[in-house]
Amino acid sequence: MITPSYGLTATERVLPRLALDFTTAILDSRVTFTRSGDTATVTNSSGVIAAINANLPRFDFDPTTLVCKGLLIEEARTNSLLNSLLDGTDLATQTVVVTAAARTLSFYGNGTIVLSGAHSATVNGAGAYPARTTLTFTPSVGALILTVTGTVQFAQLESGAFATSFIPTEATTVTRNADVATMTGTNFSSWYNASEGAFVVNAQTARQVAIAATGIVGINNGSITEQINCFFRGVGSTGANIFSSSASQMDQAPTGVVSANTLIKLGVAYKLNDAVSYGQGTAQATDTSVTVPTVSQLQFGVIQAGQYLNGWIQKFNYWPQRILNAEGQAFSK
């Protein structure tokens, strides 16, 4: 008996084996999500800032259009202001001890915060929610005095060069821990092809990208030795790389311009000695000398170096074959 062989049809070639759409505000059961502590908030489907319990995914909505932005993934941050309440109570004047590192102040309302002591500035509010006012600055070491007048709501002072989602506080400072979303075990191996494949991810970052990389998706073995990554990097650019046995197999030079809150589509196709990265409808980097890494998990919104997206994952599609360059460009356009 002769067993017939069949090639992939045109439909099978372009139909992803895994298709995740986080703009539906539903988490696929194969994704494991954790975030310890009941300290996080999200803009809910009514456009209101609301608390969300530990270990629940945050599907963030645009406060004006009420359109779901996708799955929010953020790094850990601490709000150093006291009694900054979720009910919109105005902030009281207070003093915070700071170090000489970048900090970001943010709030809603048309009131004013005057900074003195470790830093001098006058920050005037832009208006009621959702008009958020932010100021990033580097104070000197010492006591930072925040003198508050008028309506100053959902106020936050956090270490870092950009604002993240609101962290409510009462009598003490509060830390929101990092969001962790992964696919492991058979939830990963059931769709992943270890010898060749391709994926495209749709994402937004909440900030203009700085020098350090900002992870979008990472496929790895739980370490930096074996990985395939897509990320924002450089000064407003995108990137992708492949590592096997800790050796770089493909590394895309910074390409394109990334602005905050702008949808970006990136992807990678791979097989032995044939890899390419895609971005916004173009093939951005190719490599004909590639060893495919041995991996065991998919991470959303972070890469193994611990660099978080601080933004939203919208869609992720995976094909179990090295798709054609024309297909990759079409899917990432």
ChimeraX attribute file (.defattr): number of C-alpha atoms within 10 A of each C-alpha:
attribute: neighborCount
match mode: 1-to-1
recipient: residues
	/A:1	3
	/A:2	4
	/A:3	5
	/A:4	5
	/A:5	5
	/A:6	6
	/A:7	7
	/A:8	8
	/A:9	9
	/A:10	8
	/A:11	8
	/A:12	11
	/A:13	17
	/A:14	17
	/A:15	14
	/A:16	19
	/A:17	15
	/A:18	15
	/A:19	15
	/A:20	17
	/A:21	18
	/A:22	22
	/A:23	19
	/A:24	15
	/A:25	18
	/A:26	14
	/A:27	19
	/A:28	12
	/A:29	9
	/A:30	13
	/A:31	17
	/A:32	17
	/A:33	18
	/A:34	16
	/A:35	22
	/A:36	15
	/A:37	15
	/A:38	15
	/A:39	19
	/A:40	25
	/A:41	20
	/A:42	20
	/A:43	22
	/A:44	20
	/A:45	18
	/A:46	14
	/A:47	19
	/A:48	17
	/A:49	22
	/A:50	16
	/A:51	18
	/A:52	17
	/A:53	14
	/A:54	17
	/A:55	17
	/A:56	16
	/A:57	22
	/A:58	26
	/A:59	24
	/A:60	26
	/A:61	24
	/A:62	17
	/A:63	18
	/A:64	11
	/A:65	10
	/A:66	15
	/A:67	16
	/A:68	21
	/A:69	23
	/A:70	25
	/A:71	28
	/A:72	26
	/A:73	27
	/A:74	25
	/A:75	18
	/A:76	14
	/A:77	20
	/A:78	21
	/A:79	23
	/A:80	23
	/A:81	27
	/A:82	22
	/A:83	19
	/A:84	27
	/A:85	18
	/A:86	18
	/A:87	11
	/A:88	17
	/A:89	14
	/A:90	21
	/A:91	25
	/A:92	19
	/A:93	14
	/A:94	13
	/A:95	18
	/A:96	16
	/A:97	12
	/A:98	19
	/A:99	16
	/A:100	12
	/A:101	13
	/A:102	16
	/A:103	19
	/A:104	19
	/A:105	23
	/A:106	23
	/A:107	33
	/A:108	24
	/A:109	23
	/A:110	20
	/A:111	20
	/A:112	19
	/A:113	23
	/A:114	16
	/A:115	18
	/A:116	16
	/A:117	17
	/A:118	18
	/A:119	18
	/A:120	14
	/A:121	13
	/A:122	13
	/A:123	19
	/A:124	19
	/A:125	22
	/A:126	17
	/A:127	16
	/A:128	16
	/A:129	19
	/A:130	16
	/A:131	14
	/A:132	18
	/A:133	21
	/A:134	20
	/A:135	16
	/A:136	17
	/A:137	19
	/A:138	17
	/A:139	20
	/A:140	15
	/A:141	14
	/A:142	15
	/A:143	16
	/A:144	20
	/A:145	19
	/A:146	23
	/A:147	16
	/A:148	18
	/A:149	16
	/A:150	15
	/A:151	19
	/A:152	26
	/A:153	25
	/A:154	25
	/A:155	30
	/A:156	25
	/A:157	24
	/A:158	21
	/A:159	20
	/A:160	17
	/A:161	17
	/A:162	20
	/A:163	24
	/A:164	22
	/A:165	20
	/A:166	27
	/A:167	27
	/A:168	27
	/A:169	22
	/A:170	12
	/A:171	9
	/A:172	12
	/A:173	15
	/A:174	19
	/A:175	19
	/A:176	23
	/A:177	19
	/A:178	18
	/A:179	26
	/A:180	21
	/A:181	20
	/A:182	20
	/A:183	20
	/A:184	17
	/A:185	10
	/A:186	12
	/A:187	16
	/A:188	19
	/A:189	15
	/A:190	11
	/A:191	14
	/A:192	23
	/A:193	16
	/A:194	16
	/A:195	15
	/A:196	18
	/A:197	18
	/A:198	24
	/A:199	27
	/A:200	26
	/A:201	24
	/A:202	22
	/A:203	27
	/A:204	24
	/A:205	27
	/A:206	19
	/A:207	19
	/A:208	16
	/A:209	21
	/A:210	15
	/A:211	11
	/A:212	11
	/A:213	23
	/A:214	26
	/A:215	28
	/A:216	31
	/A:217	30
	/A:218	25
	/A:219	26
	/A:220	24
	/A:221	18
	/A:222	16
	/A:223	12
	/A:224	16
	/A:225	18
	/A:226	22
	/A:227	28
	/A:228	27
	/A:229	24
	/A:230	31
	/A:231	25
	/A:232	31
	/A:233	22
	/A:234	20
	/A:235	18
	/A:236	18
	/A:237	20
	/A:238	28
	/A:239	27
	/A:240	28
	/A:241	21
	/A:242	29
	/A:243	22
	/A:244	20
	/A:245	14
	/A:246	13
	/A:247	13
	/A:248	15
	/A:249	21
	/A:250	23
	/A:251	17
	/A:252	18
	/A:253	15
	/A:254	17
	/A:255	17
	/A:256	15
	/A:257	15
	/A:258	21
	/A:259	16
	/A:260	13
	/A:261	15
	/A:262	12
	/A:263	16
	/A:264	21
	/A:265	22
	/A:266	31
	/A:267	30
	/A:268	29
	/A:269	25
	/A:270	27
	/A:271	22
	/A:272	15
	/A:273	13
	/A:274	17
	/A:275	26
	/A:276	27
	/A:277	30
	/A:278	29
	/A:279	27
	/A:280	20
	/A:281	18
	/A:282	17
	/A:283	18
	/A:284	22
	/A:285	20
	/A:286	19
	/A:287	16
	/A:288	13
	/A:289	13
	/A:290	19
	/A:291	21
	/A:292	23
	/A:293	25
	/A:294	17
	/A:295	21
	/A:296	19
	/A:297	19
	/A:298	26
	/A:299	22
	/A:300	26
	/A:301	31
	/A:302	29
	/A:303	27
	/A:304	21
	/A:305	12
	/A:306	12
	/A:307	17
	/A:308	26
	/A:309	28
	/A:310	26
	/A:311	27
	/A:312	28
	/A:313	28
	/A:314	24
	/A:315	18
	/A:316	21
	/A:317	18
	/A:318	23
	/A:319	23
	/A:320	21
	/A:321	21
	/A:322	23
	/A:323	21
	/A:324	14
	/A:325	17
	/A:326	11
	/A:327	14
	/A:328	27
	/A:329	22
	/A:330	14
	/A:331	21
	/A:332	21
	/A:333	14
